[in-house]
Amino acid sequence: MAAVHETPVSRRLKTVKHIIIVCSGKGGVGKSSVSAQLALSLHASSPSARVGVLDVDLTGPSIPRMLGLDGHGVHQSSDGWVPVYADALGDGEPRLACMSVGFLLKKKGDSVVWRGPKKNAMIRQFLSDVRWGELDYLVVDTPPGTSDEHLSLIEHLAPVHSRLSAVIVTTPQAVALLDAMKCLSFTRAVALPVLGLIENMSGYVCPCCGDVSNVFSTGGGAEMARQEGVPFLGSMPIDTELVTLLDAAESTDLSTADGQRDEASEVRSFGVLQRYQKTSSAKILSAIVENLISTLPSVEHASVSSSV
């Protein structure tokens, strides 16, 4: 195996144990909500688990809103950018760090109109200049498809390839599954090991009677995983509690001083962490995360062995 040269990215990420890239071949399948839930569930998996969330969906950053972090800005330190912590108001040292281009926009409604080279530079800066510190897991939320952001990500993370893995998100309908196949093809082309596939929006649970209606059909994700020989991690039904929680995580326009705005956002984000654990989605993700944690070492080891 060729020698791996140290880079600014590899130096910054040398204390990150596992990097999980969440991807989908199609937009609108709930990939960002799955990324946010994975981070929250990994954070809750152990009292000492340290988790980071990196949002590289540069033109549509939604992680700050979902974690109740709208209104925060990024602070510069002598050791790089300081990530925003979603659990800053909890007991003990904060353990859930987040970075997104959404924190860098003057107004959250501003569009990001960048060509490929600017996107590449931003991703490199997120990986090399953010003070991530020691992390057990870094969850990376990517944009839909297999575009510049994905290629830049894989290129910059090449020195830490042995710690990379992917989770593919789809919905049950045929169109989404076709695009998920393209995403799976991409992971194979760049030798990115796949932890498994999650079928999101798999049925709607009535909040009144508990009956499940298969709005988008069902079972397509499990069948695709079986045919392609990848693990099927589970199905996620549409959860009205979760939708309400993530929608409510967005603040009203906070036209206060920066210090007051950050304080209000911290209260909101910490509330998201607490309320999420009471949703039915949290119970499902908890089982999925338990499976992920147990299979991560073997998947990463298989990737290392195949590259030798």
N, C-alpha and C positions, 0 to 999 in steps of 0.2 A: 504494500500500500504506500502511495506517495506521501512524503512528509507534509504535514499541515503547518503552514506558516502562520505565525501569530499576527493578528490584525487588531485594530482598535475595537472592532466588534467582539472578537473572541476574548480580548482582555476584559472588556466590560461584562461579558456574560459568563465569565469563568466560574462564578458562584451561583449560576442558575442550573438547577439539576435537570429539569425536564422542560422542553418547549413544545407546546401543543398548538398546531396551526389548524384553525377551524375554517373550513372552506365549503363552497357550494358552487355548482355549475350555473345556478340560476338565482336571480334576485327574487325577493319576496317569499323565501321559504322559511324565514325566521332564524337565519344564521346568527345574526347579532344577538338576538334574545337567547339563543342556545349558548353562545360564547359567554354572555353575562351570567347565565345560570351555572355554567360549568365553573366559572371563577368563584361564584358565591358558594357553590357546593363543595368545591375543593377547599375553600377557606373554612367551611364548617366541618370538614372531614377530620380535623385534628385541632386541638387548642394551640398547637405550635406551627401549623401549616402557614407558610408564607407564599402568597400568590400575587402575580402581576398580570395585568391585562393591557395588551398593546393593541390599539385600534389603528390598523393600517388601511381602513376603508376611507381614504383621504377625501374623496368627493362626497361621501355620505356618512360622516361620523355620527354614530348613534349611541355608542357606549356611555359617554358622559351623561346623557339623559337617562338611560336605563338604570344607571347606578346612582341617580340623584345628584350628579356632580355638575350639572349646568351652573354656570356662574363662577366657577373656579378659574384661576389663571395659573400658569406655570411659573415657578420661581427658579432663578438661576443661583447656583452655589459655586464654590471654588472647585467642586468635583463634578460639575455638570448640572443638567436640569433635574429638579426634584419632582418626582411623580406626585400625582394627587392621590391621597389615601382616602378610600371610602369608609374606613373604620377608624378615622382619626379620633372619634369621641368614645371609642370603646376602652375597656380596661386594658392596661398594659400597652406594649409597643404595637403600633399599627402593622397590619399584616396583609392588607389588600391594596396594592399600588396600581394606579391607572395612568396611562398616557395616551393622548389622542390629539389630533390636529384641531379638534373641537375646542380645546383649551387655548389655542393660539389665535382664534378668530376674534376680531373686535366685536362682531355681532354674530350671534349663533345662526342667523339667517343668511349670512354671507356665503356666497358660492366659492368653491375652490377650483379655479380654472388654470390647471397646470398641465404642461406637456410631460412626456415620459422622464426626461432628465431631472426635472424639478421633483417629481415624485420619488425617483430613485435617491436623490440627495436627502429628501425628508425621511425616508425609511432608514437610510444609513445613519442619519443623525439620531433617530429614535432608538436605534440599537446600540450606538456607540457613545452617545452623549447623555443618556438618561441614567441617573444614579439608581439603578435597580437594586443594588445590594444583594444580599443572600436571598434567593428564592427557591422554593421547592418546585413551583410550577409557574411558567410564563405562558398565558393563553393569548394567542394572536388571532384577532378577528380580521379576516381579509375581505376584500370586496368580492362581489359575485364574479364568476368566470375564471379565466386563467390568463391574466393580462400582465401589464408592466409591473404592477405591485407584487404579484406572485413571483415573477422571475427575479426581481430585485431582492425580494426576501430570501429566496433560496440561494442566490449568489452571495449575499452578505453573511448568511448563516452557514455557509459551506464549512468553515473551520470548526463548527460545533455540530456538524451533521449527525454525529453519534447520539445526540440528545434530542433530535427532532422526531416528531410523529404528527399525524394528521387525523382529524375527525371530519367526516363528510356529512353534511346536512342536506336532506331532501324532504319533499312532501310526497304523498302516495301517488299522485297522478302521473300519467305516462310522460307528459312533456317535461316535468321536473326530473323524472328518473333518467330521461335521455340526456339531460344536461349534467346530471350527477355522474353518469357514465363518462362524460368528457372530463370531469374533474378527477375521477379515478384514473383515467388515462394519463392525465397530467402528473399525478403523484408517481405513477410507474415510470414515466419518462424522465423524471428528475430523481428517481430512487428515494422517494419520500415514503417511509413506512406508514401504513394506515392502521390506526387503532380500531377503527370500525365506522359504521354508518348509523346515523340517527334519523328515524323517520318522524319529522315534525308535523304538526297539524293533522295527526292521525285520529280523526274523529272529534266530535264535539260533545263534551259532557254537560248535560243540562244541569244548571245549578239548582233547579227546583226538585227534579225527580231522580237525577243521577243516570238517566238513560243516555246511551252513547249513540250518536248519529254519525255515520261515516260520510261527512260532507264531501271529501275529496277521494272517495274509495278508500281502501285499506289494504295493507299487506304487500304493496309494491316494493317498499324498501327492503323488507325481509327477503323477498324473492330475488331481488337484485343482488343482495349481499350473498345469498346462497349460490347463485349462478357464478358470481365473480370470485368466490372464495375469500371474502373478507368478513370479519365479525359483524354481526348485527347487534348493536348496542341497546336498542330499544325503541319504542314508539312513544311519542309525546302528543297527547290530545290537546286540543285548544282549551285553554284554562282561563275562564273569565276572571278569576282572582288574580292571575298573573298579569293579564292585560290591564286590569284596573291598577295594579301596583306599579307597573312600568310606566303607564300613562301618567299616573299621579306623581311619579318621581320627578317630572318636569316642574320646575318652579314657575310661579307667575313672574313677570318681569321685575327683577330686583334692581330698582334704580337707587340703590344706597351706596354708601362708600365701600371701597374694596374690602376692608376688614369685616364690615357687617355682612357683606354679600358672601364672603367665604364662610363665615360662621353659620349663616343660615343654610348654606349648601351642605355643610358638614352635618348639621342636625338632620337634614333631609336624607342624605346618603346613608347615615347610620340607621335611620328608620327603615330604609329599604332592606338592609341586611337582616334586621330583626323580623320584619313582616314576611320576607320571602320564605323563611323557614316554616311558616304556617300554611303555605299554599300546597295544593296537591301536586303541583309540578316539582316542588322541592323533594317530595318523597320519591318520585320517579327518578329525578336526576341523582339523588343520593345513591340509589342502587346502581345507576350507570357509572357514577364516579367511583364507587367501590370496585367495580369491575375494571375500570380504567387504571386505577392505582395498582391493582394486582397484576395487570398485563403489561404495563409500561416497560418494566425492565426487560422482559422477554422480547418484546417488539423491538426495542432499541438494540438489544444484543444481536438479534437476527439481522438487523440492518448493518451493524458493524461487521458481522461474519461474512455477509454477502459482498461487502466492499473490499474484503481482504484478497 
